[in-house]
Amino acid sequence: MSIVFLNHKYIPLEEATISPMDRGFLFGDGVYEVLPSYDGQIIGFDLHINRLNTNLSALDINLNWPHQTWLDLCKTLIKKNGFGSLGIYLHVSRGKEHNRSHSYENGINPTVFAFSFKISPEQEVHKSKMTPYKVNTSLDLRWSRCQIKSTALLGNLMHFQQGYKKGFDETLLFNGSDELREGTTCNAYIVEDGTVITPPLDNHILPGVTRHILLDLLRKDGSIAIQERIITKKEVYSAAEVWVTSSSKGVIPVVEVDGNLIGNGEIGNVWLLAQKIYSNGKKNY
């Protein structure tokens, strides 16, 4: 039986309920985080909670929990649900009001919900142990505040589902000028001449925690060059390697985009080196 956290109580999942007047239910008025953990060790905890607090502030949701409160919550969920490879989902909505209104009043008590779920085991640093992605592309039709990790994910879901129905693992999103933004659930990268290149952060791209950790580790190691710049769709098609990253999946190589093979259609050597650097250093965050 899965044990979840809801508004200061640990209860079986089957007993967890919220009011239908909760603004998270009615409007998607909330934010969330997903933290990966392996045998009880949480990766990027402070980075995730810092981003959560930034997004709560952006939405004007007043929940001033210290990091230790969130850490105790995460560790308790891990303890109650068993160790291993677990994702910890943290969800904060603005809370419940008596009337459905686009405007909201100050002083509402936020709804805090959290649960754990199984994720893939830690990635092994070996090409034969990795299942690469095949992805498609689409014009980005989401809203223009993608830097906020909002629970209102309808735009992402629609893009993902359209690709999923066609057998793709992910969809890479581009603006009207065919410039890469991100995937529906991940940040995106290409490799050209041994250099890892990723789009610079703006309001159309989520500042991914795995992105932050990966780039920071690569810069500190110094054996792989990094650029943050605009990437065109033509560059994606002709790249030597393409990758995507997310907290629950790590660093995933992409071998096909829109039916076009990337490089020779196999996992690249730069990914292998970057994966080794990431695997060795990620638990320091």
C-alpha positions in Angstrom: 0.0 0.0 0.0 1.4 3.4 -1.0 1.7 6.0 1.7 1.3 9.6 0.6 1.5 13.1 2.3 -1.5 15.4 2.2 -1.7 18.6 4.3 0.5 17.5 7.2 -0.7 13.8 7.3 0.8 10.6 6.0 -2.1 8.4 4.8 -2.8 5.5 2.4 -3.2 6.7 -1.2 -6.7 5.4 -1.3 -7.7 7.8 1.5 -6.2 10.9 0.0 -8.9 13.4 -1.2 -9.1 17.1 -1.9 -12.0 19.4 -2.3 -13.4 19.8 -5.8 -13.2 23.6 -5.1 -9.4 23.4 -4.8 -7.9 25.8 -7.3 -5.4 23.2 -8.4 -8.3 21.0 -9.5 -10.3 23.9 -11.1 -7.5 25.9 -12.7 -4.2 24.0 -12.5 -3.3 26.8 -10.1 -0.1 25.3 -8.6 3.4 24.1 -9.1 5.3 20.8 -8.7 8.7 19.1 -8.5 9.9 15.6 -9.1 13.1 14.6 -7.2 14.9 11.4 -8.0 16.3 9.2 -5.2 18.4 6.1 -5.2 18.6 3.9 -2.1 17.5 6.9 0.0 19.8 9.5 -1.5 18.0 12.4 -3.2 19.7 14.0 -6.2 19.7 17.8 -6.5 17.5 18.4 -3.4 18.4 22.0 -2.8 18.2 22.8 -6.5 14.7 21.4 -6.7 13.4 23.2 -3.6 15.0 26.5 -4.7 13.1 26.2 -8.0 9.9 25.2 -6.2 10.2 28.3 -4.0 10.9 30.5 -7.0 7.8 29.2 -8.7 5.7 29.6 -5.6 6.8 33.2 -5.5 6.0 33.7 -9.2 2.4 32.5 -8.6 2.1 34.4 -5.3 1.4 31.2 -3.3 2.4 31.8 0.3 4.1 28.6 1.6 7.3 29.4 3.5 8.5 26.0 4.4 12.2 25.7 5.2 14.3 23.2 3.2 14.5 20.9 6.3 10.7 20.5 6.3 10.7 19.4 2.7 13.7 17.1 3.3 12.0 15.5 6.3 8.9 15.0 4.2 10.9 13.3 1.3 12.8 11.1 3.6 9.7 10.0 5.4 8.0 9.0 2.1 11.1 7.0 1.1 11.1 5.3 4.5 7.4 4.5 4.4 7.4 3.3 0.8 10.6 1.3 0.6 14.0 2.2 -0.6 15.3 1.6 -4.1 14.9 3.9 -7.2 12.1 6.3 -6.3 10.8 9.6 -7.6 9.4 12.0 -5.1 6.5 14.1 -6.4 5.8 17.4 -4.6 2.7 19.3 -5.5 1.5 22.7 -4.1 -1.8 24.3 -5.2 -3.1 27.6 -4.1 -5.8 25.8 -2.1 -9.5 25.8 -1.6 -11.9 28.7 -2.0 -15.7 28.7 -1.7 -16.3 30.2 -5.1 -14.8 29.5 -8.5 -13.3 32.8 -9.6 -10.3 33.8 -11.7 -9.3 36.2 -9.0 -8.0 34.9 -5.7 -7.9 36.1 -2.2 -4.7 36.3 0.0 -4.5 34.1 3.0 -5.8 30.8 1.4 -4.1 27.8 2.9 -2.2 26.0 0.1 -2.8 22.3 -0.5 0.4 20.3 -0.2 0.4 16.8 -1.7 3.4 14.4 -2.1 3.9 10.8 -3.1 6.7 8.4 -4.3 6.8 6.3 -7.4 9.2 3.9 -8.9 11.7 5.2 -11.5 14.3 3.4 -13.6 17.5 2.3 -11.8 20.6 4.5 -12.0 22.0 4.6 -15.5 25.0 2.4 -16.2 27.9 4.0 -18.1 27.8 1.6 -21.0 26.2 2.0 -24.4 24.7 -1.5 -24.4 22.9 -0.8 -21.2 21.1 2.3 -22.6 17.9 2.3 -24.6 18.1 5.4 -26.8 15.1 7.5 -27.8 13.5 8.1 -31.2 11.8 11.5 -31.3 9.7 13.7 -33.5 9.4 17.5 -33.7 6.6 20.0 -33.5 5.9 23.7 -33.5 5.7 24.8 -29.9 2.0 25.7 -29.2 2.3 26.0 -25.4 2.1 29.2 -23.3 5.0 31.6 -22.9 5.8 31.0 -19.2 7.4 27.6 -19.5 10.1 28.6 -17.0 7.4 28.0 -14.3 7.0 24.3 -13.5 3.2 24.6 -13.4 0.8 21.8 -12.8 -1.2 23.1 -15.8 0.6 20.8 -18.3 -2.1 20.5 -21.0 0.1 21.9 -23.7 2.9 19.5 -22.9 0.5 16.6 -22.7 -1.0 17.3 -26.1 2.4 17.6 -27.8 3.6 14.4 -26.1 0.5 12.4 -26.8 0.6 13.3 -30.5 4.1 11.9 -30.8 3.5 9.0 -28.5 0.6 7.7 -30.7 3.0 7.6 -33.6 5.5 5.5 -31.6 8.0 8.3 -30.6 9.6 8.5 -27.1 9.5 12.3 -26.9 8.7 15.4 -29.0 11.2 18.3 -29.5 9.6 21.7 -29.7 10.7 24.5 -32.0 9.5 28.1 -32.3 8.2 29.7 -35.5 11.8 30.3 -36.7 12.7 26.6 -36.3 14.8 27.3 -33.2 15.0 24.5 -30.6 13.4 25.1 -27.3 13.0 21.8 -25.3 11.1 18.6 -25.2 7.7 18.1 -23.7 9.2 16.5 -20.6 12.9 17.4 -20.9 15.7 19.7 -21.8 17.5 19.1 -25.2 21.1 19.2 -26.5 23.1 18.5 -29.6 26.8 17.6 -30.1 28.8 19.3 -32.9 32.5 18.7 -33.3 32.7 17.3 -29.8 31.0 20.4 -28.2 27.8 20.0 -26.2 25.3 22.7 -27.2 22.0 23.5 -25.6 19.5 26.5 -25.9 20.0 29.3 -23.5 17.3 29.6 -20.8 14.4 31.9 -21.3 10.7 32.0 -20.6 10.1 29.2 -23.1 12.4 26.7 -21.4 12.2 25.1 -18.0 15.5 25.5 -16.0 16.0 21.8 -15.5 17.8 20.6 -12.4 19.5 17.7 -14.4 20.4 20.3 -17.0 22.0 22.4 -14.3 23.9 19.5 -12.7 25.1 18.1 -16.1 26.4 21.5 -17.4 28.0 22.3 -14.1 29.8 19.0 -13.9 31.0 19.2 -17.5 32.4 22.7 -16.9 34.2 21.6 -13.8 35.6 18.5 -15.6 36.7 20.5 -18.6 37.1 17.6 -21.1 34.0 18.5 -23.0 33.3 22.0 -24.4 29.9 23.6 -23.8 27.9 26.2 -25.6 24.5 27.8 -24.7 23.2 29.3 -27.9 20.3 29.1 -30.4 20.1 25.8 -32.2 18.2 25.4 -35.5 16.2 22.4 -36.7 18.7 21.9 -39.5 21.5 21.7 -36.9 19.5 19.1 -35.0 19.1 16.9 -38.1 22.8 17.1 -38.9 24.1 16.8 -35.3 26.6 14.1 -34.4 24.6 13.4 -31.3 21.3 14.6 -29.7 20.4 14.1 -26.0 17.6 14.9 -23.7 17.6 15.2 -19.9 15.1 15.0 -17.0 15.3 14.3 -13.3 13.6 11.0 -13.4 15.3 9.7 -16.6 18.8 11.2 -16.5 20.7 11.8 -19.7 19.2 10.0 -22.7 20.8 9.7 -26.1 18.6 10.2 -29.2 19.4 8.3 -32.3 16.5 9.3 -34.6 14.7 12.6 -35.1 11.6 12.7 -37.5 12.8 9.5 -39.0 16.3 10.8 -39.7 19.2 9.0 -38.2 21.4 11.1 -35.9 25.1 10.4 -36.8 25.3 6.8 -37.6 22.2 6.0 -35.7 24.0 4.7 -32.7 24.8 6.1 -29.2 27.7 8.5 -29.4 31.1 8.6 -27.6 30.6 12.1 -26.3 27.4 10.9 -24.5 29.4 8.0 -23.0 32.0 10.4 -21.6 29.4 12.9 -20.4 27.4 10.1 -18.8 30.5 8.9 -16.9 31.1 12.5 -15.6 27.4 12.9 -14.7 27.1 9.5 -12.9 30.3 10.2 -10.9 29.3 13.6 -9.8 25.5 13.9 -9.5 25.3 12.8 -5.9 27.3 15.8 -4.9 24.2 18.0 -5.5 
